[in-house]
Amino acid sequence: MELCHRLKQAGGQVLYTPEASIIHYQGESMKQQQGDVLLSSLKGPRQFYRQMRGGRGLWLYDFVTWAGFALRWALYALAGVVQGGERWRDKAASSRSMMHRAWKILVSP
């Protein structure tokens, strides 16, 4: 994100070509991480957004990010009620924990 932005600011051009491809396995290296380490991936995009949009617009980024975690928790909790099973309850509990940890990161200066 930031590299493309800097390139464009310097007068360069960001190009897309279907002939070139990169496979990016989002989150593969983070699968074994938990808690605050996992959520550290929020800090970089948040800092970039703050630089580009300023403090006044940062609340939107924070809200959308937190709402995503909240939606995930709600859907897992609903699946736990509808389908039952320990698996969904565990996922709901984990998502709820992540939602609370994300809040701490998003409201920190």
The first five atom37 places (N, CA, C, CB, O) and aatype in JSON, in Angstrom:
{
  "aatype": [12, 6, 10, 4, 8, 1, 10, 11, 5, 0, 7, 7, 5, 19, 10, 18, 16, 14, 6, 0, 15, 9, 9, 8, 18, 5, 7, 6, 15, 12, 11, 5, 5, 5, 7, 3, 19, 10, 10, 15, 15, 10, 11, 7, 14, 1, 5, 13, 18, 1, 5, 12, 1, 7, 7, 1, 7, 10, 17, 10, 18, 3, 13, 19, 16, 17, 0, 7, 13, 0, 10, 1, 17, 0, 10, 18, 0, 10, 0, 7, 19, 19, 5, 7, 7, 6, 1, 17, 1, 3, 11, 0, 0, 15, 15, 1, 15, 12, 12, 8, 1, 0, 17, 11, 9, 10, 19, 15, 14],
  "atom_mask": [
    [1, 1, 1, 1, 1],
    [1, 1, 1, 1, 1],
    [1, 1, 1, 1, 1],
    [1, 1, 1, 1, 1],
    [1, 1, 1, 1, 1],
    [1, 1, 1, 1, 1],
    [1, 1, 1, 1, 1],
    [1, 1, 1, 1, 1],
    [1, 1, 1, 1, 1],
    [1, 1, 1, 1, 1],
    [1, 1, 1, 0, 1],
    [1, 1, 1, 0, 1],
    [1, 1, 1, 1, 1],
    [1, 1, 1, 1, 1],
    [1, 1, 1, 1, 1],
    [1, 1, 1, 1, 1],
    [1, 1, 1, 1, 1],
    [1, 1, 1, 1, 1],
    [1, 1, 1, 1, 1],
    [1, 1, 1, 1, 1],
    [1, 1, 1, 1, 1],
    [1, 1, 1, 1, 1],
    [1, 1, 1, 1, 1],
    [1, 1, 1, 1, 1],
    [1, 1, 1, 1, 1],
    [1, 1, 1, 1, 1],
    [1, 1, 1, 0, 1],
    [1, 1, 1, 1, 1],
    [1, 1, 1, 1, 1],
    [1, 1, 1, 1, 1],
    [1, 1, 1, 1, 1],
    [1, 1, 1, 1, 1],
    [1, 1, 1, 1, 1],
    [1, 1, 1, 1, 1],
    [1, 1, 1, 0, 1],
    [1, 1, 1, 1, 1],
    [1, 1, 1, 1, 1],
    [1, 1, 1, 1, 1],
    [1, 1, 1, 1, 1],
    [1, 1, 1, 1, 1],
    [1, 1, 1, 1, 1],
    [1, 1, 1, 1, 1],
    [1, 1, 1, 1, 1],
    [1, 1, 1, 0, 1],
    [1, 1, 1, 1, 1],
    [1, 1, 1, 1, 1],
    [1, 1, 1, 1, 1],
    [1, 1, 1, 1, 1],
    [1, 1, 1, 1, 1],
    [1, 1, 1, 1, 1],
    [1, 1, 1, 1, 1],
    [1, 1, 1, 1, 1],
    [1, 1, 1, 1, 1],
    [1, 1, 1, 0, 1],
    [1, 1, 1, 0, 1],
    [1, 1, 1, 1, 1],
    [1, 1, 1, 0, 1],
    [1, 1, 1, 1, 1],
    [1, 1, 1, 1, 1],
    [1, 1, 1, 1, 1],
    [1, 1, 1, 1, 1],
    [1, 1, 1, 1, 1],
    [1, 1, 1, 1, 1],
    [1, 1, 1, 1, 1],
    [1, 1, 1, 1, 1],
    [1, 1, 1, 1, 1],
    [1, 1, 1, 1, 1],
    [1, 1, 1, 0, 1],
    [1, 1, 1, 1, 1],
    [1, 1, 1, 1, 1],
    [1, 1, 1, 1, 1],
    [1, 1, 1, 1, 1],
    [1, 1, 1, 1, 1],
    [1, 1, 1, 1, 1],
    [1, 1, 1, 1, 1],
    [1, 1, 1, 1, 1],
    [1, 1, 1, 1, 1],
    [1, 1, 1, 1, 1],
    [1, 1, 1, 1, 1],
    [1, 1, 1, 0, 1],
    [1, 1, 1, 1, 1],
    [1, 1, 1, 1, 1],
    [1, 1, 1, 1, 1],
    [1, 1, 1, 0, 1],
    [1, 1, 1, 0, 1],
    [1, 1, 1, 1, 1],
    [1, 1, 1, 1, 1],
    [1, 1, 1, 1, 1],
    [1, 1, 1, 1, 1],
    [1, 1, 1, 1, 1],
    [1, 1, 1, 1, 1],
    [1, 1, 1, 1, 1],
    [1, 1, 1, 1, 1],
    [1, 1, 1, 1, 1],
    [1, 1, 1, 1, 1],
    [1, 1, 1, 1, 1],
    [1, 1, 1, 1, 1],
    [1, 1, 1, 1, 1],
    [1, 1, 1, 1, 1],
    [1, 1, 1, 1, 1],
    [1, 1, 1, 1, 1],
    [1, 1, 1, 1, 1],
    [1, 1, 1, 1, 1],
    [1, 1, 1, 1, 1],
    [1, 1, 1, 1, 1],
    [1, 1, 1, 1, 1],
    [1, 1, 1, 1, 1],
    [1, 1, 1, 1, 1],
    [1, 1, 1, 1, 1]
  ],
  "atom_positions": [
    [[0.82, -1.18, 0.0], [0.0, 0.0, 0.0], [0.87, 1.25, 0.0], [-0.93, -0.01, 1.19], [0.74, 2.12, -0.86]],
    [[1.74, 1.3, 0.97], [2.58, 2.49, 1.1], [3.55, 2.62, -0.08], [3.35, 2.45, 2.41], [3.78, 3.72, -0.57]],
    [[4.12, 1.5, -0.53], [5.04, 1.53, -1.66], [4.36, 2.06, -2.91], [5.62, 0.13, -1.92], [4.92, 2.9, -3.61]],
    [[3.17, 1.6, -3.21], [2.42, 2.09, -4.37], [2.12, 3.58, -4.22], [1.11, 1.3, -4.54], [2.22, 4.33, -5.19]],
    [[1.76, 3.99, -3.02], [1.47, 5.4, -2.78], [2.71, 6.26, -3.0], [0.94, 5.6, -1.35], [2.64, 7.3, -3.66]],
    [[3.85, 5.84, -2.46], [5.09, 6.61, -2.64], [5.5, 6.67, -4.1], [6.22, 6.0, -1.81], [5.93, 7.72, -4.58]],
    [[5.36, 5.56, -4.8], [5.7, 5.53, -6.22], [4.85, 6.53, -7.0], [5.5, 4.12, -6.78], [5.37, 7.26, -7.85]],
    [[3.57, 6.55, -6.72], [2.67, 7.48, -7.41], [2.99, 8.93, -7.05], [1.22, 7.16, -7.06], [2.94, 9.81, -7.91]],
    [[3.3, 9.17, -5.79], [3.65, 10.53, -5.35], [4.93, 11.03, -6.03], [3.83, 10.57, -3.83], [5.08, 12.23, -6.28]],
    [[5.85, 10.11, -6.34], [7.12, 10.47, -6.97], [6.97, 10.58, -8.49], [8.2, 9.44, -6.62], [7.96, 10.78, -9.19]],
    [[5.74, 10.44, -9.0], [5.53, 10.57, -10.42], [5.54, 9.25, -11.17], [0.0, 0.0, 0.0], [5.4, 9.23, -12.39]],
    [[5.71, 8.16, -10.46], [5.71, 6.85, -11.09], [4.3, 6.37, -11.37], [0.0, 0.0, 0.0], [3.32, 7.08, -11.15]],
    [[4.23, 5.18, -11.87], [2.93, 4.62, -12.23], [2.84, 3.19, -11.71], [2.72, 4.66, -13.76], [3.79, 2.42, -11.83]],
    [[1.72, 2.86, -11.13], [1.47, 1.5, -10.67], [0.76, 0.77, -11.8], [0.61, 1.47, -9.35], [-0.29, 1.2, -12.27]],
    [[1.35, -0.32, -12.23], [0.8, -1.07, -13.36], [0.29, -2.42, -12.92], [1.86, -1.23, -14.45], [0.77, -3.01, -11.95]],
    [[-0.69, -2.9, -13.64], [-1.22, -4.24, -13.43], [-1.09, -5.0, -14.73], [-2.7, -4.21, -12.93], [-1.44, -4.49, -15.8]],
    [[-0.6, -6.2, -14.65], [-0.55, -7.05, -15.83], [-0.96, -8.46, -15.45], [0.87, -7.04, -16.46], [-0.46, -9.01, -14.47]],
    [[-1.85, -9.05, -16.21], [-2.28, -10.42, -15.89], [-1.2, -11.46, -16.2], [-3.53, -10.75, -16.65], [-1.31, -12.61, -15.75]],
    [[-0.16, -11.08, -16.97], [0.9, -12.05, -17.28], [1.76, -12.37, -16.06], [1.78, -11.51, -18.4], [2.32, -13.46, -15.96]],
    [[1.87, -11.44, -15.16], [2.66, -11.66, -13.95], [1.73, -12.05, -12.82], [3.49, -10.38, -13.57], [0.63, -11.5, -12.67]],
    [[2.16, -12.99, -12.03], [1.32, -13.38, -10.9], [2.19, -13.68, -9.69], [0.45, -14.6, -11.26], [3.3, -14.18, -9.8]],
    [[1.64, -13.35, -8.55], [2.27, -13.63, -7.27], [1.2, -14.29, -6.41], [2.85, -12.32, -6.58], [0.08, -13.78, -6.32]],
    [[1.53, -15.38, -5.81], [0.58, -16.02, -4.9], [0.95, -15.59, -3.49], [0.6, -17.59, -5.05], [2.05, -15.86, -3.0]],
    [[0.02, -14.92, -2.86], [0.23, -14.44, -1.49], [-0.74, -15.2, -0.59], [0.02, -12.88, -1.38], [-1.96, -15.03, -0.7]],
    [[-0.2, -16.01, 0.26], [-1.05, -16.77, 1.17], [-1.27, -15.92, 2.42], [-0.4, -18.15, 1.53], [-0.54, -16.04, 3.41]],
    [[-2.29, -15.08, 2.35], [-2.59, -14.15, 3.45], [-2.73, -14.89, 4.76], [-3.86, -13.37, 3.15], [-3.55, -15.79, 4.91]],
    [[-1.93, -14.48, 5.71], [-2.04, -15.02, 7.05], [-1.35, -16.34, 7.29], [0.0, 0.0, 0.0], [-1.38, -16.84, 8.42]],
    [[-0.73, -16.93, 6.29], [-0.11, -18.24, 6.48], [0.97, -18.21, 7.57], [0.5, -18.73, 5.16], [1.06, -19.12, 8.38]],
    [[1.77, -17.15, 7.58], [2.84, -17.09, 8.59], [2.29, -16.76, 9.97], [3.88, -16.06, 8.18], [2.97, -16.95, 10.98]],
    [[1.06, -16.25, 10.02], [0.48, -15.85, 11.3], [-0.4, -16.93, 11.91], [-0.34, -14.58, 11.11], [-0.89, -16.76, 13.03]],
    [[-0.61, -18.05, 11.22], [-1.53, -19.08, 11.72], [-1.14, -19.61, 13.09], [-1.59, -20.22, 10.75], [-2.01, -19.98, 13.88]],
    [[0.16, -19.66, 13.38], [0.59, -20.2, 14.66], [0.64, -19.12, 15.74], [1.95, -20.85, 14.51], [0.91, -19.42, 16.9]],
    [[0.38, -17.89, 15.36], [0.42, -16.79, 16.32], [-0.95, -16.63, 16.96], [0.87, -15.47, 15.63], [-1.97, -17.04, 16.4]],
    [[-0.97, -16.02, 18.13], [-2.23, -15.77, 18.8], [-2.18, -14.41, 19.47], [-2.54, -16.87, 19.84], [-1.12, -13.8, 19.63]],
    [[-3.35, -13.95, 19.83], [-3.47, -12.75, 20.65], [-2.9, -11.5, 20.01], [0.0, 0.0, 0.0], [-3.12, -11.22, 18.83]],
    [[-2.16, -10.74, 20.83], [-1.66, -9.45, 20.41], [-0.68, -9.54, 19.25], [-1.0, -8.76, 21.58], [-0.6, -8.63, 18.43]],
    [[0.07, -10.64, 19.16], [1.0, -10.82, 18.04], [0.21, -10.89, 16.74], [1.87, -12.09, 18.22], [0.59, -10.28, 15.75]],
    [[-0.88, -11.63, 16.75], [-1.72, -11.75, 15.57], [-2.31, -10.4, 15.18], [-2.84, -12.77, 15.81], [-2.39, -10.07, 14.0]],
    [[-2.72, -9.63, 16.16], [-3.34, -8.34, 15.89], [-2.35, -7.25, 15.53], [-4.14, -7.91, 17.09], [-2.75, -6.16, 15.12]],
    [[-1.05, -7.53, 15.67], [-0.05, -6.51, 15.31], [-0.14, -6.15, 13.83], [1.36, -7.01, 15.65], [0.34, -5.09, 13.43]],
    [[-0.74, -7.02, 13.03], [-0.9, -6.72, 11.6], [-1.87, -5.56, 11.36], [-1.38, -7.96, 10.86], [-1.94, -5.05, 10.24]],
    [[-2.61, -5.14, 12.37], [-3.5, -3.99, 12.23], [-2.75, -2.67, 12.3], [-4.56, -4.03, 13.31], [-3.22, -1.66, 11.76]],
    [[-1.61, -2.66, 12.94], [-0.92, -1.4, 13.23], [-0.37, -0.71, 11.98], [0.21, -1.65, 14.19], [-0.47, 0.51, 11.87]],
    [[0.2, -1.47, 11.04], [0.76, -0.87, 9.84], [-0.27, -0.18, 8.97], [0.0, 0.0, 0.0], [-0.12, 1.01, 8.66]],
    [[-1.33, -0.9, 8.56], [-2.37, -0.23, 7.76], [-3.03, 0.93, 8.5], [-3.43, -1.23, 7.34], [-3.41, 1.93, 7.89]],
    [[-3.16, 0.79, 9.8], [-3.77, 1.87, 10.58], [-2.9, 3.11, 10.56], [-4.01, 1.43, 12.03], [-3.41, 4.22, 10.42]],
    [[-1.59, 2.95, 10.7], [-0.66, 4.08, 10.64], [-0.69, 4.74, 9.26], [0.78, 3.61, 10.98], [-0.71, 5.96, 9.15]],
    [[-0.7, 3.92, 8.21], [-0.78, 4.46, 6.85], [-2.07, 5.24, 6.66], [-0.7, 3.32, 5.81], [-2.05, 6.34, 6.11]],
    [[-3.18, 4.7, 7.12], [-4.46, 5.38, 6.99], [-4.44, 6.7, 7.76], [-5.62, 4.48, 7.5], [-4.97, 7.71, 7.28]],
    [[-3.84, 6.71, 8.92], [-3.74, 7.94, 9.72], [-2.94, 9.0, 8.96], [-3.08, 7.65, 11.09], [-3.31, 10.18, 8.95]],
    [[-1.84, 8.59, 8.33], [-1.02, 9.52, 7.56], [-1.78, 10.09, 6.37], [0.26, 8.84, 7.09], [-1.64, 11.27, 6.05]],
    [[-2.57, 9.26, 5.72], [-3.27, 9.69, 4.51], [-4.56, 10.44, 4.81], [-3.58, 8.5, 3.65], [-4.9, 11.38, 4.09]],
    [[-5.27, 10.06, 5.83], [-6.59, 10.62, 6.11], [-6.63, 11.53, 7.34], [-7.58, 9.52, 6.28], [-7.61, 12.25, 7.55]],
    [[-5.6, 11.49, 8.15], [-5.59, 12.31, 9.35], [-6.42, 11.69, 10.47], [0.0, 0.0, 0.0], [-7.11, 10.7, 10.28]],
    [[-6.34, 12.31, 11.63], [-7.03, 11.79, 12.8], [-8.54, 11.8, 12.68], [0.0, 0.0, 0.0], [-9.22, 10.95, 13.24]],
    [[-9.07, 12.77, 11.94], [-10.53, 12.88, 11.83], [-11.14, 11.7, 11.09], [-10.91, 14.17, 11.12], [-12.24, 11.26, 11.42]],
    [[-10.44, 11.17, 10.1], [-10.98, 10.06, 9.33], [-10.6, 8.7, 9.87], [0.0, 0.0, 0.0], [-11.13, 7.68, 9.44]],
    [[-9.67, 8.69, 10.82], [-9.18, 7.42, 11.35], [-10.28, 6.63, 12.05], [-8.04, 7.67, 12.32], [-10.25, 5.4, 12.07]],
    [[-11.24, 7.32, 12.61], [-12.33, 6.62, 13.3], [-13.06, 5.66, 12.38], [-13.31, 7.62, 13.89], [-13.52, 4.61, 12.82]],
    [[-13.17, 6.0, 11.08], [-13.87, 5.12, 10.15], [-13.09, 3.81, 9.96], [-14.07, 5.82, 8.8], [-13.68, 2.73, 9.98]],
    [[-11.79, 3.92, 9.79], [-10.95, 2.72, 9.68], [-11.11, 1.86, 10.92], [-9.46, 3.11, 9.47], [-11.31, 0.65, 10.84]],
    [[-11.01, 2.5, 12.08], [-11.12, 1.77, 13.34], [-12.48, 1.09, 13.48], [-10.89, 2.71, 14.52], [-12.56, -0.07, 13.9]],
    [[-13.53, 1.81, 13.14], [-14.87, 1.25, 13.27], [-15.06, 0.04, 12.35], [-15.93, 2.31, 12.96], [-15.55, -1.0, 12.79]],
    [[-14.68, 0.18, 11.09], [-14.85, -0.92, 10.13], [-14.03, -2.14, 10.56], [-14.44, -0.47, 8.72], [-14.51, -3.27, 10.47]],
    [[-12.8, -1.91, 11.02], [-11.96, -3.01, 11.48], [-12.58, -3.71, 12.68], [-10.56, -2.49, 11.84], [-12.7, -4.94, 12.69]],
    [[-12.98, -2.95, 13.67], [-13.57, -3.54, 14.87], [-14.9, -4.23, 14.54], [-13.79, -2.46, 15.95], [-15.19, -5.3, 15.07]],
    [[-15.7, -3.62, 13.68], [-16.99, -4.2, 13.31], [-16.79, -5.55, 12.6], [-17.77, -3.23, 12.4], [-17.61, -6.45, 12.74]],
    [[-15.71, -5.69, 11.85], [-15.41, -6.97, 11.22], [-15.18, -8.06, 12.25], [0.0, 0.0, 0.0], [-15.69, -9.17, 12.1]],
    [[-14.43, -7.74, 13.29], [-14.21, -8.7, 14.37], [-15.52, -9.0, 15.1], [-13.16, -8.18, 15.36], [-15.79, -10.15, 15.45]],
    [[-16.32, -7.98, 15.32], [-17.6, -8.17, 16.01], [-18.54, -9.04, 15.19], [-18.26, -6.81, 16.31], [-19.24, -9.9, 15.74]],
    [[-18.58, -8.83, 13.88], [-19.43, -9.64, 13.02], [-18.98, -11.1, 13.03], [-19.41, -9.09, 11.58], [-19.81, -12.01, 13.08]],
    [[-17.69, -11.3, 12.99], [-17.17, -12.68, 13.03], [-17.6, -13.37, 14.33], [-15.62, -12.68, 12.9], [-18.03, -14.53, 14.31]],
    [[-17.47, -12.66, 15.45], [-17.88, -13.21, 16.74], [-19.37, -13.55, 16.74], [-17.56, -12.21, 17.89], [-19.78, -14.62, 17.18]],
    [[-20.19, -12.61, 16.23], [-21.63, -12.83, 16.22], [-22.02, -14.03, 15.35], [-22.35, -11.57, 15.72], [-22.88, -14.82, 15.74]],
    [[-21.39, -14.17, 14.2], [-21.72, -15.29, 13.32], [-21.3, -16.64, 13.92], [-21.05, -15.11, 11.96], [-22.03, -17.62, 13.82]],
    [[-20.13, -16.67, 14.55], [-19.71, -17.92, 15.21], [-20.64, -18.24, 16.38], [-18.25, -17.8, 15.7], [-21.0, -19.4, 16.59]],
    [[-21.03, -17.22, 17.13], [-21.94, -17.45, 18.25], [-23.29, -17.97, 17.75], [-22.14, -16.15, 19.07], [-23.87, -18.87, 18.35]],
    [[-23.78, -17.4, 16.66], [-25.05, -17.85, 16.07], [-24.92, -19.29, 15.58], [-25.46, -16.93, 14.9], [-25.83, -20.1, 15.8]],
    [[-23.82, -19.61, 14.93], [-23.6, -20.99, 14.47], [-23.58, -21.94, 15.66], [-22.28, -21.1, 13.67], [-24.06, -23.07, 15.57]],
    [[-23.01, -21.49, 16.77], [-22.99, -22.32, 17.98], [-24.37, -22.59, 18.52], [0.0, 0.0, 0.0], [-24.64, -23.68, 19.01]],
    [[-25.25, -21.6, 18.41], [-26.62, -21.78, 18.89], [-27.4, -22.67, 17.93], [-27.33, -20.41, 19.04], [-28.11, -23.58, 18.36]],
    [[-27.28, -22.41, 16.64], [-28.05, -23.14, 15.63], [-27.56, -24.58, 15.48], [-27.97, -22.43, 14.29], [-28.36, -25.52, 15.5]],
    [[-26.25, -24.74, 15.34], [-25.71, -26.08, 15.08], [-25.2, -26.77, 16.33], [-24.6, -25.99, 14.08], [-25.01, -27.98, 16.35]],
    [[-24.98, -25.99, 17.37], [-24.42, -26.57, 18.58], [-22.98, -26.99, 18.36], [0.0, 0.0, 0.0], [-22.41, -26.76, 17.29]],
    [[-22.42, -27.58, 19.34], [-21.06, -28.09, 19.18], [-20.01, -27.18, 19.79], [0.0, 0.0, 0.0], [-20.1, -25.96, 19.75]],
    [[-19.04, -27.83, 20.34], [-17.93, -27.15, 21.02], [-17.11, -26.3, 20.04], [-17.02, -28.17, 21.72], [-16.6, -25.24, 20.4]],
    [[-16.98, -26.78, 18.81], [-16.15, -26.1, 17.81], [-16.6, -24.66, 17.6], [-16.19, -26.86, 16.48], [-15.77, -23.75, 17.63]],
    [[-17.89, -24.45, 17.4], [-18.39, -23.1, 17.15], [-18.29, -22.23, 18.4], [-19.85, -23.15, 16.67], [-17.99, -21.04, 18.31]],
    [[-18.54, -22.82, 19.55], [-18.42, -22.05, 20.8], [-16.98, -21.61, 21.03], [-18.91, -22.88, 22.0], [-16.73, -20.49, 21.48]],
    [[-16.03, -22.49, 20.72], [-14.61, -22.14, 20.85], [-14.23, -21.01, 19.89], [-13.73, -23.37, 20.6], [-13.51, -20.08, 20.27]],
    [[-14.72, -21.1, 18.66], [-14.43, -20.06, 17.67], [-15.06, -18.73, 18.1], [-14.94, -20.47, 16.27], [-14.45, -17.68, 17.94]],
    [[-16.26, -18.79, 18.65], [-16.93, -17.57, 19.11], [-16.15, -16.95, 20.27], [-18.38, -17.88, 19.55], [-15.95, -15.73, 20.3]],
    [[-15.71, -17.77, 21.21], [-14.95, -17.26, 22.35], [-13.64, -16.65, 21.89], [-14.68, -18.38, 23.37], [-13.24, -15.59, 22.38]],
    [[-12.95, -17.3, 20.96], [-11.7, -16.79, 20.43], [-11.92, -15.47, 19.69], [-11.06, -17.81, 19.5], [-11.15, -14.52, 19.85]],
    [[-12.98, -15.41, 18.89], [-13.28, -14.18, 18.14], [-13.65, -13.04, 19.08], [-14.42, -14.43, 17.14], [-13.29, -11.89, 18.84]],
    [[-14.36, -13.36, 20.15], [-14.72, -12.33, 21.13], [-13.47, -11.78, 21.79], [-15.69, -12.89, 22.2], [-13.35, -10.57, 22.0]],
    [[-12.54, -12.65, 22.12], [-11.27, -12.22, 22.7], [-10.5, -11.33, 21.73], [-10.43, -13.43, 23.09], [-9.94, -10.3, 22.12]],
    [[-10.47, -11.73, 20.46], [-9.77, -10.94, 19.45], [-10.44, -9.58, 19.28], [-9.75, -11.69, 18.1], [-9.76, -8.57, 19.08]],
    [[-11.76, -9.54, 19.35], [-12.49, -8.28, 19.24], [-12.08, -7.33, 20.36], [-14.01, -8.53, 19.27], [-11.86, -6.14, 20.12]],
    [[-11.98, -7.84, 21.57], [-11.57, -7.0, 22.71], [-10.12, -6.56, 22.58], [-11.78, -7.75, 24.03], [-9.79, -5.41, 22.9]],
    [[-9.26, -7.44, 22.13], [-7.84, -7.08, 21.95], [-7.68, -6.06, 20.82], [-6.99, -8.33, 21.65], [-6.87, -5.14, 20.93]],
    [[-8.45, -6.22, 19.76], [-8.4, -5.26, 18.64], [-8.83, -3.89, 19.13], [-9.31, -5.72, 17.46], [-8.25, -2.88, 18.74]],
    [[-9.85, -3.85, 19.97], [-10.31, -2.56, 20.51], [-9.17, -1.84, 21.22], [-11.5, -2.77, 21.49], [-9.0, -0.64, 21.05]],
    [[-8.39, -2.58, 22.01], [-7.28, -1.96, 22.74], [-6.25, -1.38, 21.78], [-6.61, -2.98, 23.67], [-5.69, -0.31, 22.03]],
    [[-5.99, -2.08, 20.67], [-5.03, -1.59, 19.68], [-5.61, -0.37, 18.96], [-4.67, -2.7, 18.66], [-4.9, 0.61, 18.74]],
    [[-6.87, -0.43, 18.61], [-7.47, 0.64, 17.82], [-7.67, 1.92, 18.6], [-8.79, 0.19, 17.27], [-7.66, 3.01, 18.02]],
    [[-7.84, 1.83, 19.89], [-8.03, 3.06, 20.67], [-6.74, 3.59, 21.25], [-9.03, 2.81, 21.78], [-6.73, 4.65, 21.87]],
    [[-5.63, 2.87, 21.05], [-4.35, 3.37, 21.56], [-3.81, 4.43, 20.62], [-3.33, 2.22, 21.73], [-4.07, 4.38, 19.42]],
    [[-3.06, 5.38, 21.15], [-2.54, 6.47, 20.3], [-1.52, 6.0, 19.29], [-1.93, 7.54, 21.16], [-1.0, 6.81, 18.52]]
  ]
}
